[in-house]
Amino acid sequence: MRAPLGQRGLTLVELLVAALMGSIVLGAVVQLLVVSSRHYARTETLAQMQEQADVAIRFLRDDARMAGHWGALRDAAVIKGGARADDPNPAGLALPARCAPRFTTDLLRAVEVRTTTDAWGCRVTARTDSHALALRYASAEAFAPQANRLQLVGDTEAARLTLRAQTPDASIPGAGIRDLAVRGYYVAPSSTVFPDQPVLRRMTLNALTSGPRYIDEEITPGVEVFRIAAHIDLDGDSVADTIVPAGHPALGRLDAMGAATHQPIALTLAVVVRSETARWRGVGAHTFEASDETLHFPDDGYLRVMSIATVRMRNARVRL
């Protein structure tokens, strides 16, 4: 005798069909959650990377803007003790041994755009596919004289680089003492804090009781590529005529005193930051436009972002 329609149970076939449909729906939901979770993780990772890239650019931009600032002076050629074409240390100063003397005293070249750090003579390990930037300037604020600290003592007419500054005559216009700032930016292949991650590093002139020293500090982990393009004036009219990359012959031309004949008056700075892990294979290749250069990266599992900025030198009287 058959049971009434409302009391009849499910057959085995019906149970199997229901289970199969449930599995399909559950699988779709799980897949949607996985995709959503991966998308959220990727969005969060990209946001963090972009913040890292922006931090790196801020450090570079703030330093680059100051390059060539010499306090009350407009011309580094009147600073005694700075490097000359035939002598990197004419004042015989006790300079930091970690780098070549000219890296510290080459005040006639406030900005050095390089393809490598080799010319610095510093003991550093740098990636060969990234550029290097050296910047020199006087501190924005005045300081008291301090022994064993590289300082610029002068006024509106002349100055000298010294380790034994004396209080200048306050009656002379523009008289004062400023610290010498020397910074060198480069990309190292591996961070000491995050192993296997490339990192933007900075050599910074500092002072200890025993004398001036260079501190090699990490600025931003994850920076894989650092690129620089220089805006230069070719005809002396204080207008940026062309943009050239690091290593361009125009950047290496020096006059009889050792000053750059085409000193950069502005810089375009670009950094590419990559993700900490290579878990993102399949996102596609990356292409970035950095000034007049196109950077290509393969689909190797890393996410990448770029930050770029153009900075005019503080003392450059130019129209960009």
C-alpha positions as CSV (number, residue, x, y, z in Angstrom):
1,M,0.0,0.0,0.0
2,R,1.5,3.3,-1.0
3,A,1.8,6.1,1.5
4,P,-0.2,9.3,1.0
5,L,1.7,11.9,-1.1
6,G,2.4,14.2,1.8
7,Q,3.9,11.4,3.9
8,R,6.2,9.8,1.3
9,G,10.0,10.0,2.0
10,L,12.7,10.8,-0.5
11,T,14.1,8.1,-2.7
12,L,17.8,7.3,-2.9
13,V,18.0,8.9,-6.3
14,E,16.4,12.1,-5.1
15,L,18.8,12.2,-2.1
16,L,21.8,11.9,-4.5
17,V,20.5,14.6,-6.8
18,A,19.9,16.9,-3.8
19,A,23.3,16.2,-2.4
20,L,24.9,16.9,-5.8
21,M,23.1,20.2,-6.2
22,G,24.0,21.1,-2.7
23,S,27.6,20.3,-3.4
24,I,27.6,22.5,-6.5
25,V,26.0,25.4,-4.7
26,L,28.5,25.0,-1.7
27,G,31.4,24.8,-4.1
28,A,30.3,28.0,-5.9
29,V,30.0,29.8,-2.6
30,V,33.4,28.6,-1.4
31,Q,35.0,29.6,-4.8
32,L,33.3,33.0,-4.5
33,L,34.7,33.4,-1.0
34,V,38.2,32.4,-2.1
35,V,38.2,34.8,-5.0
36,S,36.8,37.6,-2.8
37,S,39.4,36.9,-0.1
38,R,42.2,36.9,-2.7
39,H,40.9,40.1,-4.2
40,Y,40.8,41.7,-0.8
41,A,44.3,40.5,0.1
42,R,45.6,41.8,-3.2
43,T,43.9,45.2,-2.7
44,E,45.4,45.5,0.8
45,T,48.8,44.4,-0.4
46,L,48.8,47.0,-3.3
47,A,47.7,49.7,-0.9
48,Q,50.5,48.9,1.5
49,M,53.0,48.8,-1.4
50,Q,51.8,52.2,-2.7
51,E,52.3,53.7,0.7
52,Q,55.9,52.3,0.8
53,A,56.6,53.7,-2.6
54,D,55.2,57.1,-1.6
55,V,57.3,57.2,1.6
56,A,60.5,56.5,-0.5
57,I,59.6,59.3,-2.9
58,R,59.0,61.7,0.0
59,F,62.5,61.0,1.4
60,L,64.1,61.5,-2.0
61,R,62.0,64.6,-2.9
62,D,62.7,66.4,0.4
63,D,66.5,65.8,0.1
64,A,66.6,66.6,-3.7
65,R,64.8,69.9,-3.1
66,M,67.6,71.0,-0.8
67,A,70.5,70.1,-3.0
68,G,72.7,73.0,-3.8
69,H,71.5,75.1,-0.9
70,W,74.5,76.9,0.7
71,G,72.9,79.2,3.2
72,A,73.5,82.8,2.4
73,L,75.7,81.8,-0.6
74,R,74.5,81.2,-4.1
75,D,77.7,79.6,-5.4
76,A,79.7,76.7,-4.0
77,A,82.8,77.9,-5.9
78,V,83.5,80.4,-3.1
79,I,83.5,77.7,-0.4
80,K,87.1,77.0,0.7
81,G,87.8,73.3,1.6
82,G,85.5,71.9,-1.1
83,A,86.9,69.5,-3.7
84,R,88.6,70.9,-6.8
85,A,89.5,69.2,-10.0
86,D,93.0,68.3,-8.9
87,D,92.4,67.8,-5.2
88,P,89.5,66.2,-3.4
89,N,90.5,67.4,0.0
90,P,92.4,70.8,-0.3
91,A,91.9,71.6,3.4
92,G,93.4,68.3,4.6
93,L,90.3,67.5,6.7
94,A,89.9,64.2,8.6
95,L,87.1,62.8,6.4
96,P,85.1,59.6,6.9
97,A,87.2,56.6,5.7
98,R,84.1,54.7,4.5
99,C,83.8,56.7,1.3
100,A,86.2,58.4,-1.1
101,P,87.0,62.0,0.0
102,R,85.4,63.5,-3.1
103,F,82.0,61.9,-2.1
104,T,82.0,64.2,0.9
105,T,83.7,67.4,-0.4
106,D,82.5,67.6,-4.0
107,L,80.4,70.7,-3.3
108,L,80.6,72.0,-6.9
109,R,78.4,69.0,-7.9
110,A,75.5,69.3,-5.5
111,V,73.7,66.6,-7.4
112,E,75.3,63.5,-8.8
113,V,73.1,61.2,-10.9
114,R,74.8,57.8,-11.4
115,T,74.1,54.4,-12.8
116,T,76.1,52.8,-10.0
117,T,77.7,53.7,-6.6
118,D,81.2,52.9,-7.9
119,A,82.2,56.5,-8.2
120,W,81.4,57.1,-4.5
121,G,84.2,54.9,-3.3
122,C,81.8,53.7,-0.5
123,R,81.8,50.2,0.8
124,V,78.2,49.3,-0.2
125,T,76.5,46.5,-2.1
126,A,74.1,47.9,-4.6
127,R,71.8,46.4,-7.3
128,T,73.3,47.1,-10.7
129,D,69.9,47.6,-12.4
130,S,69.0,50.7,-10.3
131,H,70.4,54.2,-10.3
132,A,72.3,56.0,-7.5
133,L,71.9,59.6,-6.4
134,A,74.3,61.8,-4.3
135,L,73.1,65.1,-2.9
136,R,75.1,67.8,-1.1
137,Y,73.8,70.9,0.7
138,A,74.0,73.1,3.8
139,S,71.4,72.6,6.5
140,A,68.4,74.8,6.4
141,E,68.9,75.9,10.0
142,A,71.9,77.5,11.6
143,F,73.9,75.7,14.3
144,A,76.4,76.5,17.0
145,P,80.0,75.6,16.3
146,Q,80.8,72.0,17.1
147,A,84.2,70.3,17.0
148,N,84.6,67.1,14.8
149,R,81.5,68.0,12.8
150,L,81.7,69.1,9.2
151,Q,80.3,72.6,9.1
152,L,80.2,75.5,6.7
153,V,81.1,78.9,8.3
154,G,80.5,81.9,6.2
155,D,78.4,84.9,5.1
156,T,77.1,86.2,1.8
157,E,80.5,86.5,0.2
158,A,82.5,83.4,1.1
159,A,82.5,80.3,3.4
160,R,84.8,77.5,4.4
161,L,84.4,73.8,5.2
162,T,85.8,73.0,8.6
163,L,85.8,70.6,11.5
164,R,86.7,73.3,14.0
165,A,84.1,76.0,13.5
166,Q,84.4,79.3,15.4
167,T,81.5,81.6,16.1
168,P,81.3,84.0,13.1
169,D,81.2,87.8,13.4
170,A,77.5,88.6,13.8
171,S,78.0,92.0,12.4
172,I,78.7,90.6,8.9
173,P,75.6,90.2,6.7
174,G,74.5,86.6,6.4
175,A,77.2,85.3,8.8
176,G,76.4,81.9,10.3
177,I,77.2,78.2,10.7
178,R,75.5,75.4,9.0
179,D,76.0,71.6,9.0
180,L,77.2,70.0,5.8
181,A,74.6,67.4,4.6
182,V,75.7,64.6,2.2
183,R,73.3,61.9,1.2
184,G,73.7,59.0,-1.1
185,Y,70.6,56.9,-2.2
186,Y,70.9,53.4,-3.8
187,V,69.0,50.1,-3.9
188,A,70.5,47.1,-2.1
189,P,69.6,43.5,-3.1
190,S,68.5,42.4,0.4
191,S,67.1,44.1,3.5
192,T,68.7,43.4,6.9
193,V,65.2,43.5,8.5
194,F,63.3,41.6,5.7
195,P,65.7,39.1,4.1
196,D,65.4,38.6,0.4
197,Q,63.6,41.9,0.0
198,P,65.3,44.6,-2.0
199,V,65.5,47.9,-0.1
200,L,66.2,51.6,-0.7
201,R,69.1,52.7,1.4
202,R,70.8,56.0,2.2
203,M,74.4,56.9,3.1
204,T,74.1,59.9,5.6
205,L,76.9,62.0,6.8
206,N,76.8,62.1,10.6
207,A,79.0,63.1,13.5
208,L,80.4,61.3,16.5
209,T,82.7,62.6,19.2
210,S,85.6,61.1,17.3
211,G,84.7,62.8,14.0
212,P,82.4,62.6,11.0
213,R,81.0,59.2,10.0
214,Y,78.7,57.8,7.4
215,I,75.6,55.9,8.5
216,D,74.2,53.4,6.0
217,E,70.5,53.2,6.8
218,E,67.4,51.4,5.3
219,I,64.8,53.8,4.1
220,T,62.1,51.7,2.5
221,P,62.0,47.8,2.0
222,G,60.5,46.4,-1.2
223,V,62.0,49.1,-3.5
224,E,63.3,47.0,-6.4
225,V,64.1,49.7,-8.9
226,F,65.2,53.3,-8.5
227,R,65.3,55.5,-11.6
228,I,66.5,59.1,-12.1
229,A,66.2,61.5,-15.0
230,A,67.9,64.9,-14.8
231,H,66.4,68.2,-16.3
232,I,69.4,70.2,-17.5
233,D,70.0,73.6,-19.1
234,L,72.2,73.3,-22.2
235,D,72.5,77.0,-23.2
236,G,72.7,78.8,-19.9
237,D,69.3,80.6,-20.0
238,S,68.1,78.9,-16.8
239,V,65.5,77.0,-18.6
240,A,65.4,73.2,-18.6
241,D,66.1,72.3,-22.2
242,T,66.2,68.5,-22.1
243,I,65.8,65.5,-19.8
244,V,68.6,62.9,-19.7
245,P,68.9,59.6,-17.8
246,A,71.7,58.6,-15.4
247,G,74.9,57.9,-17.2
248,H,74.3,60.4,-20.0
249,P,77.5,62.1,-21.1
250,A,76.2,65.6,-20.5
251,L,76.0,64.8,-16.7
252,G,79.7,64.0,-16.6
253,R,81.2,67.1,-18.3
254,L,83.2,69.2,-15.8
255,D,84.8,72.6,-16.1
256,A,88.4,73.5,-15.1
257,M,87.4,73.8,-11.5
258,G,85.7,70.4,-11.4
259,A,82.1,71.8,-11.5
260,A,79.4,70.1,-13.6
261,T,78.9,72.2,-16.8
262,H,75.3,71.0,-16.9
263,Q,74.3,70.8,-13.3
264,P,70.8,69.3,-13.0
265,I,68.2,71.9,-12.1
266,A,65.4,69.4,-11.5
267,L,65.1,65.7,-11.1
268,T,62.4,63.2,-12.0
269,L,62.5,60.4,-9.4
270,A,60.8,57.0,-9.8
271,V,60.7,53.9,-7.5
272,V,59.1,50.5,-8.2
273,V,58.1,48.5,-5.1
274,R,57.4,44.8,-5.3
275,S,55.4,42.6,-3.0
276,E,57.0,40.7,-0.2
277,T,56.1,37.3,-1.6
278,A,55.6,35.9,-5.2
279,R,52.2,34.4,-4.5
280,W,50.5,36.4,-7.2
281,R,51.5,34.4,-10.3
282,G,48.9,34.9,-13.1
283,V,48.3,38.7,-12.5
284,G,50.2,39.5,-15.7
285,A,53.3,41.4,-16.6
286,H,53.9,44.9,-15.4
287,T,54.8,47.9,-17.5
288,F,55.6,51.4,-16.0
289,E,56.5,54.7,-17.7
290,A,59.3,56.4,-15.8
291,S,60.0,59.7,-17.5
292,D,61.4,58.8,-20.9
293,E,62.0,55.1,-20.0
294,T,59.6,52.2,-20.1
295,L,60.2,49.5,-17.4
296,H,59.0,46.0,-18.1
297,F,58.6,43.2,-15.5
298,P,57.5,39.6,-16.2
299,D,54.6,37.7,-14.7
300,D,56.9,36.2,-11.9
301,G,54.3,36.2,-9.1
302,Y,55.2,39.6,-7.6
303,L,52.9,42.5,-7.5
304,R,54.5,45.9,-8.3
305,V,53.6,49.6,-8.0
306,M,55.4,52.7,-9.0
307,S,55.6,56.2,-7.5
308,I,57.1,59.1,-9.4
309,A,57.8,62.8,-8.8
310,T,59.6,65.7,-10.4
311,V,61.5,68.0,-8.0
312,R,63.1,71.4,-8.7
313,M,66.3,72.2,-6.9
314,R,65.7,74.9,-4.2
315,N,68.4,77.2,-5.6
316,A,67.7,76.7,-9.3
317,R,66.1,79.8,-10.8
318,V,64.4,78.0,-13.7
319,R,61.1,77.6,-15.5
320,L,60.1,74.0,-16.0
